[in-house]
Amino acid sequence: MTTLLVQPRSIVAAACRAPWGEAADGLPGAAPAEVPNVPGFVLSRFSPLVAEVAAACLGDPGTERDLTAGRAGRTAIVLATTYGDTTTSDVATQRLVAGQVHSPLLFFQSVTTSILGHLTKRYGITGPISCISAGTDPATEALQLADLLLDEEEVEQVLVIGVETAANERVDWVRERVGSARLFGPLPQGDAAVALLLRRGSADGSPGLPAAEPTVPQWPAYGWLAPLVELCTAFDLSSSTSTTL
């Protein structure tokens, strides 16, 4: 069960992305096409997913919808993922074992927060950046960290991003040997990401959300991201511009 934030917080923007194609049929955030590549990032879909869902949530920089305009210095980012960019890790390991020269691009993007550096440059964000990797409930950990950040006077809003790519052999190996039932929550059925932009305070007139999410998630195909997806869909269904947590 995912416990939501203790203090009143408002969702002012939200977006989610499920795998594109037939695998995403019927899911909120189903991508109509494969997410575009990000210059400087290769092979893996991890970083393009983060960039895509962040842009969908924040709006394109410099446009009327840019939600960081005038707030970039007071915007924080929390990125949550259980396994990170396992595609890049696998390719780097395979190259090393094969005696091949290590690609500098792979070295750069093997750092999970490298895509956040790309985003902060695009939007001019200079607030604190955090990346967490939790076991059974990364969604709760991410929301709680956002809650703590919003208690800081210098932080006005927090972009929470949850992301996971489809499990590969590395992930399967870890789950089999460590024990997924005890330490790790359910994974999405494919590449998936969710972004929520939170601000402090309540949104007057907007429908309130329950204090806790139901035990059985509404969107199990999203795995541990499901509670964040439910917040995203609740925001989309709200008639007001923001939803209170």
Phi, psi and chi 1 to 4 in degrees:
 res  aa     phi    psi   chi1   chi2   chi3   chi4
   1 MET       -  136.1  179.8  178.4  -68.0      -
   2 THR  -100.4  118.7  -62.6      -      -      -
   3 THR   -86.3  131.9  -58.1      -      -      -
   4 LEU   -86.3 -173.1  -60.7 -176.2      -      -
   5 LEU   -71.1  147.5  -50.7 -178.4      -      -
   6 VAL   -78.6  -47.8  176.2      -      -      -
   7 GLN   -82.0  152.8  -60.4  -63.3  -34.8      -
   8 PRO   -63.3  126.4  -20.3   32.1      -      -
   9 ARG  -131.7  149.6  -53.5  -58.0 -172.8 -165.6
  10 SER  -112.9  135.1  -63.5      -      -      -
  11 ILE   -87.3  118.1  -58.8  175.6      -      -
  12 VAL  -105.0  -11.0  -65.9      -      -      -
  13 ALA  -162.9  151.5      -      -      -      -
  14 ALA  -155.9  150.8      -      -      -      -
  15 ALA  -157.7  149.8      -      -      -      -
  16 CYS  -141.7  153.2   56.9      -      -      -
  17 ARG  -135.3  123.2  -71.7  -67.8 -178.8  -90.2
  18 ALA  -101.2  171.5      -      -      -      -
  19 PRO   -55.9  147.7  -21.5   32.3      -      -
  20 TRP   -85.2  157.5   68.8  -73.3      -      -
  21 GLY    92.0 -162.2      -      -      -      -
  22 GLU   -61.8  -30.1  -66.6 -177.4    2.6      -
  23 ALA   -62.6  -20.5      -      -      -      -
  24 ALA  -102.5    2.0      -      -      -      -
  25 ASP   -55.6  127.6  -74.2  -11.0      -      -
  26 GLY    85.0   -4.0      -      -      -      -
  27 LEU   -95.6  144.1  -66.8  179.0      -      -
  28 PRO   -64.9  140.5   23.0  -32.6      -      -
  29 GLY    81.6   11.3      -      -      -      -
  30 ALA   -57.5  124.0      -      -      -      -
  31 ALA   -76.1  130.2      -      -      -      -
  32 PRO   -70.8  -19.1   26.1  -34.6      -      -
  33 ALA  -152.9  166.0      -      -      -      -
  34 GLU   -60.5  138.1 -173.3  173.1    3.9      -
  35 VAL   -63.7  143.1  -63.4      -      -      -
  36 PRO   -69.4  156.1   24.6  -33.5      -      -
  37 ASN   -70.4  160.5  -67.7  -36.7      -      -
  38 VAL  -112.4  126.2  177.8      -      -      -
  39 PRO   -53.6  130.3  -25.6   34.9      -      -
  40 GLY    92.8   -6.5      -      -      -      -
  41 PHE  -118.8  130.8  -66.5   83.7      -      -
  42 VAL  -126.8  157.7  -63.2      -      -      -
  43 LEU    68.6  -57.2  -61.9  176.8      -      -
  44 SER   -82.8  150.9  173.2      -      -      -
  45 ARG   -93.5   -3.0  -53.6  -48.9  -61.0  154.3
  46 PHE   -59.1  -58.3 -176.5   91.7      -      -
  47 SER   -66.2  -43.0  -66.9      -      -      -
  48 PRO   -59.1  -35.3  -28.3   36.8      -      -
  49 LEU   -62.9  -45.3 -101.0  177.6      -      -
  50 VAL   -62.1  -46.0  172.6      -      -      -
  51 ALA   -62.9  -41.2      -      -      -      -
  52 GLU   -64.8  -49.0  169.0   75.4   10.0      -
  53 VAL   -72.5  -31.8   78.4      -      -      -
  54 ALA   -66.3  -44.1      -      -      -      -
  55 ALA   -65.4  -38.0      -      -      -      -
  56 ALA   -64.6  -32.3      -      -      -      -
  57 CYS   -81.3  -46.4 -177.7      -      -      -
  58 LEU   -86.0  -22.7  -63.7  176.5      -      -
  59 GLY    87.4  159.6      -      -      -      -
  60 ASP   -69.3  138.4  -68.8  -31.9      -      -
  61 PRO   -61.2  139.2   19.6  -30.7      -      -
  62 GLY    84.4   -2.9      -      -      -      -
  63 THR   -96.3  173.5   65.8      -      -      -
  64 GLU   -64.1  -26.1  -68.5 -176.2   -2.2      -
  65 ARG   -89.1   -2.0 -169.4 -175.7  172.4  -85.5
  66 ASP   -63.4  108.1 -178.9    1.9      -      -
  67 LEU   -81.4   -0.7  -65.0  175.6      -      -
  68 THR   -96.1   -7.4   65.8      -      -      -
  69 ALA   -58.8  122.2      -      -      -      -
  70 GLY    78.4   -3.7      -      -      -      -
  71 ARG  -128.7    4.8  -64.0 -176.2  172.5   92.7
  72 ALA   -57.6  -38.1      -      -      -      -
  73 GLY   -74.0  -12.2      -      -      -      -
  74 ARG  -117.8   22.0  -61.1  167.8   62.8   82.4
  75 THR  -106.3  128.8  -61.3      -      -      -
  76 ALA  -109.5  160.2      -      -      -      -
  77 ILE  -130.0  134.7  -57.2  177.0      -      -
  78 VAL  -122.0  120.1  173.5      -      -      -
  79 LEU  -109.3  125.7  177.6   68.1      -      -
  80 ALA  -118.1  132.5      -      -      -      -
  81 THR  -157.7  144.6  179.1      -      -      -
  82 THR   -80.1  -47.2  -60.6      -      -      -
  83 TYR  -113.3  -11.8  -65.5   98.4      -      -
  84 GLY    72.0 -155.5      -      -      -      -
  85 ASP   -86.7   80.9 -170.7   -9.6      -      -
  86 THR   -71.8  -25.3   54.0      -      -      -
  87 THR   -62.4  -48.3  -60.3      -      -      -
  88 THR   -63.3  -41.6  -64.6      -      -      -
  89 SER   -60.5  -42.8  -60.7      -      -      -
  90 ASP   -65.5  -46.9  -90.5   -1.6      -      -
  91 VAL   -62.7  -42.0  172.8      -      -      -
  92 ALA   -61.7  -42.1      -      -      -      -
  93 THR   -65.5  -43.3  -59.2      -      -      -
  94 GLN   -62.8  -40.2  -68.3  162.8    3.6      -
  95 ARG   -64.1  -40.7  -76.0  175.7  176.2  -96.8
  96 LEU   -64.0  -46.3  178.7   63.5      -      -
  97 VAL   -63.5  -35.4  171.2      -      -      -
  98 ALA   -81.4   -3.1      -      -      -      -
  99 GLY    76.5   21.1      -      -      -      -
 100 GLN   -87.4  159.6  -62.4  175.5  -12.0      -
 101 VAL   -69.0  135.0  176.9      -      -      -
 102 HIS   -75.0  129.6 -169.9   62.4      -      -
 103 SER   -73.0  129.1  167.7      -      -      -
 104 PRO   -62.7  -28.7   18.0  -28.9      -      -
 105 LEU   -66.2  -40.9  -73.0  177.5      -      -
 106 LEU   -66.4  -37.6  -66.9 -179.8      -      -
 107 PHE   -61.8  -43.4  177.1   77.5      -      -
 108 PHE   -63.9  -50.0  165.3   73.6      -      -
 109 GLN   -83.5   -4.0   72.5 -178.2   41.3      -
 110 SER   -68.7  -19.5   65.1      -      -      -
 111 VAL   -79.9  119.4 -179.8      -      -      -
 112 THR   -57.6  -33.8  -52.3      -      -      -
 113 THR   -86.0    3.9   53.6      -      -      -
 114 SER   -61.0  -36.1   58.9      -      -      -
 115 ILE   -68.8  -28.3 -175.2   58.2      -      -
 116 LEU   -69.0  -32.6  -61.3 -173.5      -      -
 117 GLY   -61.9  -39.7      -      -      -      -
 118 HIS   -61.6  -44.9  170.3   81.5      -      -
 119 LEU   -67.0  -42.2  -70.9  174.0      -      -
 120 THR   -64.9  -32.7   57.0      -      -      -
 121 LYS   -68.9  -41.7 -176.4  177.0  179.9  179.9
 122 ARG   -64.2  -42.3  -74.6 -166.8   68.8 -153.2
 123 TYR   -97.8   -8.0  -72.3   91.3      -      -
 124 GLY    73.6   22.3      -      -      -      -
 125 ILE   -71.7  130.5  -67.1  172.2      -      -
 126 THR  -126.4    9.3   57.2      -      -      -
 127 GLY   -75.6  177.0      -      -      -      -
 128 PRO   -65.1  145.3   20.7  -31.1      -      -
 129 ILE  -120.7  132.1  -66.0  174.5      -      -
 130 SER  -132.7  146.2  -55.6      -      -      -
 131 CYS  -131.4  127.1 -179.8      -      -      -
 132 ILE  -122.6  148.4   61.4  171.1      -      -
 133 SER  -129.2  103.6  177.4      -      -      -
 134 ALA  -109.5  169.2      -      -      -      -
 135 GLY   -91.0  -88.3      -      -      -      -
 136 THR   -74.7  -28.9   55.5      -      -      -
 137 ASP  -145.2   69.6 -161.6   -6.2      -      -
 138 PRO   -61.2  -28.9  -19.5   31.7      -      -
 139 ALA   -60.8  -47.2      -      -      -      -
 140 THR   -63.5  -43.9  -71.7      -      -      -
 141 GLU   -59.3  -41.7  -62.6  -68.7  -23.8      -
 142 ALA   -66.4  -43.9      -      -      -      -
 143 LEU   -66.3  -38.2  -69.3  172.8      -      -
 144 GLN   -67.8  -38.7  -71.1  177.0  -18.1      -
 145 LEU   -65.5  -41.3  178.7   52.8      -      -
 146 ALA   -60.2  -39.7      -      -      -      -
 147 ASP   -60.6  -43.4 -162.8   34.5      -      -
 148 LEU   -64.8  -41.5  -70.2  173.7      -      -
 149 LEU   -63.8  -37.3  -71.8  168.2      -      -
 150 LEU   -71.8  -13.1  -75.0  169.9      -      -
 151 ASP   -77.2  -14.0  -78.5  -24.3      -      -
 152 GLU   -81.3  133.2  -60.2  -66.0  -31.9      -
 153 GLU   -61.3  -33.4 -175.1  177.2  -11.8      -
 154 GLU   -80.7   -5.0   63.2  -89.4   18.0      -
 155 VAL  -106.4  122.9  174.3      -      -      -
 156 GLU  -100.5  -32.4 -176.5  175.2  -13.4      -
 157 GLN  -149.1  154.4   59.3 -175.8   12.5      -
 158 VAL  -130.0  128.0  179.8      -      -      -
 159 LEU   -92.1  112.7  176.7   64.7      -      -
 160 VAL   -98.3  124.7  176.7      -      -      -
 161 ILE  -124.0  126.3  -57.5  173.4      -      -
 162 GLY  -112.2  133.7      -      -      -      -
 163 VAL  -147.6  143.2   59.3      -      -      -
 164 GLU  -153.5  136.8 -151.1   72.7   60.8      -
 165 THR   -96.5  165.0   53.8      -      -      -
 166 ALA   -56.5  139.2      -      -      -      -
 167 ALA   -60.9  137.5      -      -      -      -
 168 ASN  -118.2 -168.6   57.4    9.7      -      -
 169 GLU   -61.9  -35.9  -72.3 -173.1   48.1      -
 170 ARG   -61.7  -46.0  178.6 -177.4  -68.9  -98.0
 171 VAL   -64.8  -45.1  171.7      -      -      -
 172 ASP   -60.0  -40.5  -68.0  -20.7      -      -
 173 TRP   -61.8  -45.4 -171.7   92.4      -      -
 174 VAL   -63.5  -46.5  170.6      -      -      -
 175 ARG   -66.3  -36.2  -68.5  175.1   75.8   86.8
 176 GLU   -68.5  -37.7  -71.7  172.7    3.4      -
 177 ARG   -90.2  -31.4  -75.8  158.4  178.9   77.0
 178 VAL   -87.5  -33.2  175.7      -      -      -
 179 GLY   104.7   89.6      -      -      -      -
 180 SER   -65.7  -34.2   60.2      -      -      -
 181 ALA   -65.0  -30.0      -      -      -      -
 182 ARG   -89.9  -37.1 -178.4  169.2   59.6   91.4
 183 LEU  -112.5  -23.5  -67.1  178.1      -      -
 184 PHE  -123.4  141.1  -60.9  111.2      -      -
 185 GLY   -80.2  177.6      -      -      -      -
 186 PRO   -68.3  145.2   26.1  -34.9      -      -
 187 LEU   -97.1  153.3  -70.8  175.3      -      -
 188 PRO   -61.4  157.3  -19.0   30.7      -      -
 189 GLN   -74.0  -12.0  -66.6  180.0    1.6      -
 190 GLY  -164.7 -168.5      -      -      -      -
 191 ASP   -57.7  130.9  -57.6  -17.8      -      -
 192 ALA  -155.8  150.3      -      -      -      -
 193 ALA  -152.5  151.5      -      -      -      -
 194 VAL  -137.2  142.6 -171.9      -      -      -
 195 ALA  -132.8  135.8      -      -      -      -
 196 LEU  -130.8  132.5  -58.0  168.1      -      -
 197 LEU  -103.1  116.3 -174.9   63.5      -      -
 198 LEU  -109.9  144.0  -52.7 -180.0      -      -
 199 ARG  -131.8  159.1  -68.8  179.0 -173.0  161.4
 200 ARG   -74.0  153.6   65.0  171.6   60.2   87.2
 201 GLY    93.4  164.9      -      -      -      -
 202 SER   -90.2  155.6  -59.2      -      -      -
 203 ALA   -99.4  108.6      -      -      -      -
 204 ASP   -60.1  130.4  -65.2  -23.3      -      -
 205 GLY    84.5   -5.9      -      -      -      -
 206 SER   -90.0  152.1   64.8      -      -      -
 207 PRO   -67.8  136.6   24.1  -33.5      -      -
 208 GLY   -79.2  154.2      -      -      -      -
 209 LEU  -100.5  155.7  -66.5  177.1      -      -
 210 PRO   -63.8  158.6   22.7  -33.4      -      -
 211 ALA   -68.4  -20.5      -      -      -      -
 212 ALA  -148.8  150.6      -      -      -      -
 213 GLU   -78.2  153.5  -64.9  -61.7  -40.4      -
 214 PRO   -63.9  154.1   21.1  -31.8      -      -
 215 THR   -60.8  -41.6  -57.7      -      -      -
 216 VAL   -92.9  114.4  179.2      -      -      -
 217 PRO   -68.2  151.1   25.0  -33.4      -      -
 218 GLN   -73.1  -29.7 -176.0  177.6   -4.5      -
 219 TRP  -123.8   72.6  -54.6  105.6      -      -
 220 PRO   -61.6  -22.6   21.2  -32.9      -      -
 221 ALA   -64.1  -18.1      -      -      -      -
 222 TYR   -86.9   -1.7  -94.9  102.2      -      -
 223 GLY    60.3 -137.2      -      -      -      -
 224 TRP   -66.4  -15.1   67.8  -97.4      -      -
 225 LEU   -76.3  -11.0  -68.7  164.2      -      -
 226 ALA   -54.1  -43.8      -      -      -      -
 227 PRO   -61.6  -35.2  -23.4   34.5      -      -
 228 LEU   -69.9  -36.4  -59.5 -179.8      -      -
 229 VAL   -64.4  -39.1  175.1      -      -      -
 230 GLU   -64.5  -37.7  -69.0  177.3   27.6      -
 231 LEU   -65.0  -38.0  -68.1  176.9      -      -
 232 CYS   -64.5  -46.0 -178.1      -      -      -
 233 THR   -69.7  -33.6   55.6      -      -      -
 234 ALA   -63.8  -38.7      -      -      -      -
 235 PHE   -65.7  -44.4  171.7   80.2      -      -
 236 ASP   -62.0  -33.3  -71.2  -20.0      -      -
 237 LEU   -83.3  -13.7  -68.1  172.6      -      -
 238 SER   -69.4  141.0  171.7      -      -      -
 239 SER   -81.2  -13.6   58.6      -      -      -
 240 SER   -97.4  177.7   64.3      -      -      -
 241 THR   -84.0   -8.7   57.4      -      -      -
 242 SER  -150.8  159.7   55.8      -      -      -
 243 THR  -126.3  138.1  -60.8      -      -      -
 244 THR   -89.1  133.9  -58.0      -      -      -
 245 LEU   -90.3      -  -71.3  169.9      -      -
